[in-house]
Amino acid sequence: MAKVGIVMGSDSDLAVMGKAADVLDELGVDYEMTIISAHREPDVFFEYAKSAEAKGFKVIIAGAGMAAHLPGMCAAIFPLPVIGVPMHTTSLGGRDSLYSIVQMPSGIPVATVAINGGANAGLLAAKMLAVSDGALLERLKKYAENLKEQVEAKAEKLSKLGYKEYLNQK
């Protein structure tokens, strides 16, 4: 049963939201991903948000651009955590999306990651679930250790090659 719902308003958001799915895959967290437009199909959206708890979702990751109502409306209906992912937009660089998601009224919180922050949304969802899942917590610790090892390997390579050669090999 999926523990995380990943929802986006358009398939143009898929590359960013796919990064959340990739992280959840790596950590062994089940999810369901879908595209729903809160504005173009509100009845479908309301049914999704109302049924999410019964489906077993513990967290929803909602990505949206421009007016970015999807995360906030999910939070208004779904009683468990919602993570908003603001999408980069051509008109305002994603600031419009960010402000729409992060400036929720009192009582309707949406945890918000950086513009195009799909990977961090996946990690945040996993960390929320790890509060009550020791095995997932251990996988998250291993994930963090792998990040540390990657940085150490890059630092060692830079030390050996110098910055010009390092850049030429990238």
GIRA-V473651 format. One record per residue. PSI is psi in radians with two decimals (999 if undefined). NEAR is the number of other C-alpha atoms within 10 Angstrom. Layout:
BEGIN
psi:PSI near:NEAR
psi:PSI near:NEAR
END
This chain:
BEGIN
psi:2.31 near:10
psi:2.31 near:15
psi:-0.34 near:20
psi:2.31 near:26
psi:2.26 near:26
psi:2.09 near:24
psi:2.49 near:27
psi:2.74 near:28
psi:-0.26 near:23
psi:2.67 near:14
psi:-0.24 near:12
psi:-0.27 near:13
psi:-0.09 near:21
psi:-0.67 near:19
psi:-0.70 near:11
psi:-0.82 near:21
psi:-0.46 near:27
psi:-0.48 near:16
psi:-0.60 near:19
psi:-0.77 near:26
psi:-0.71 near:26
psi:-0.76 near:16
psi:-0.78 near:20
psi:-0.68 near:21
psi:-0.83 near:13
psi:-0.59 near:12
psi:-0.03 near:20
psi:0.58 near:13
psi:2.21 near:19
psi:2.49 near:14
psi:2.85 near:19
psi:2.30 near:15
psi:2.40 near:18
psi:2.91 near:14
psi:2.16 near:17
psi:2.26 near:21
psi:2.01 near:17
psi:-0.50 near:20
psi:-0.65 near:13
psi:-0.36 near:10
psi:1.13 near:10
psi:-0.58 near:12
psi:-0.71 near:12
psi:-0.74 near:13
psi:-0.87 near:21
psi:-0.71 near:17
psi:-0.72 near:11
psi:-0.92 near:19
psi:-0.67 near:21
psi:-0.56 near:16
psi:-0.10 near:14
psi:-0.74 near:23
psi:-0.78 near:18
psi:-0.51 near:9
psi:-0.24 near:15
psi:0.09 near:13
psi:2.39 near:21
psi:-0.35 near:20
psi:2.50 near:25
psi:2.32 near:29
psi:2.07 near:30
psi:2.15 near:33
psi:2.45 near:32
psi:2.65 near:32
psi:2.98 near:28
psi:-1.96 near:21
psi:-0.49 near:14
psi:0.83 near:27
psi:-0.35 near:20
psi:-0.89 near:27
psi:-0.80 near:30
psi:-0.69 near:25
psi:-0.63 near:20
psi:-0.78 near:28
psi:-0.53 near:23
psi:-0.46 near:18
psi:-0.76 near:17
psi:2.21 near:21
psi:-0.11 near:15
psi:3.14 near:14
psi:2.49 near:19
psi:2.33 near:28
psi:2.16 near:27
psi:2.40 near:35
psi:1.81 near:35
psi:2.36 near:32
psi:2.52 near:27
psi:2.35 near:22
psi:2.69 near:16
psi:-0.56 near:9
psi:-0.77 near:9
psi:0.27 near:10
psi:0.26 near:14
psi:-0.15 near:21
psi:-0.62 near:18
psi:-0.78 near:18
psi:-0.80 near:24
psi:-0.87 near:25
psi:-0.68 near:15
psi:-0.57 near:21
psi:-0.77 near:30
psi:-0.42 near:19
psi:1.01 near:13
psi:2.65 near:17
psi:2.75 near:9
psi:2.33 near:6
psi:-0.20 near:8
psi:1.23 near:16
psi:2.53 near:19
psi:2.05 near:24
psi:2.31 near:19
psi:2.31 near:24
psi:-3.13 near:19
psi:2.83 near:17
psi:2.24 near:21
psi:0.46 near:23
psi:0.83 near:20
psi:-0.76 near:30
psi:-0.77 near:21
psi:-0.56 near:18
psi:-0.73 near:30
psi:-0.75 near:27
psi:-0.75 near:20
psi:-0.73 near:20
psi:-0.77 near:26
psi:-0.70 near:25
psi:-0.65 near:15
psi:-0.76 near:15
psi:-0.55 near:18
psi:-0.25 near:16
psi:-0.58 near:10
psi:0.34 near:10
psi:1.67 near:12
psi:-0.65 near:11
psi:-0.70 near:12
psi:-0.68 near:18
psi:-0.73 near:18
psi:-0.68 near:13
psi:-0.64 near:16
psi:-0.69 near:18
psi:-0.70 near:12
psi:-0.70 near:13
psi:-0.82 near:16
psi:-0.68 near:12
psi:-0.69 near:11
psi:-0.69 near:12
psi:-0.77 near:12
psi:-0.78 near:11
psi:-0.63 near:12
psi:-0.75 near:12
psi:-0.76 near:11
psi:-0.69 near:12
psi:-0.69 near:12
psi:-0.71 near:12
psi:-0.70 near:11
psi:-0.75 near:12
psi:-0.77 near:14
psi:-0.71 near:15
psi:-0.69 near:11
psi:-0.69 near:11
psi:-0.51 near:12
psi:2.79 near:11
psi:-0.62 near:12
psi:-0.82 near:9
psi:-0.68 near:12
psi:-0.84 near:14
psi:-0.63 near:10
psi:-0.43 near:7
psi:-0.13 near:8
psi:999 near:5
END
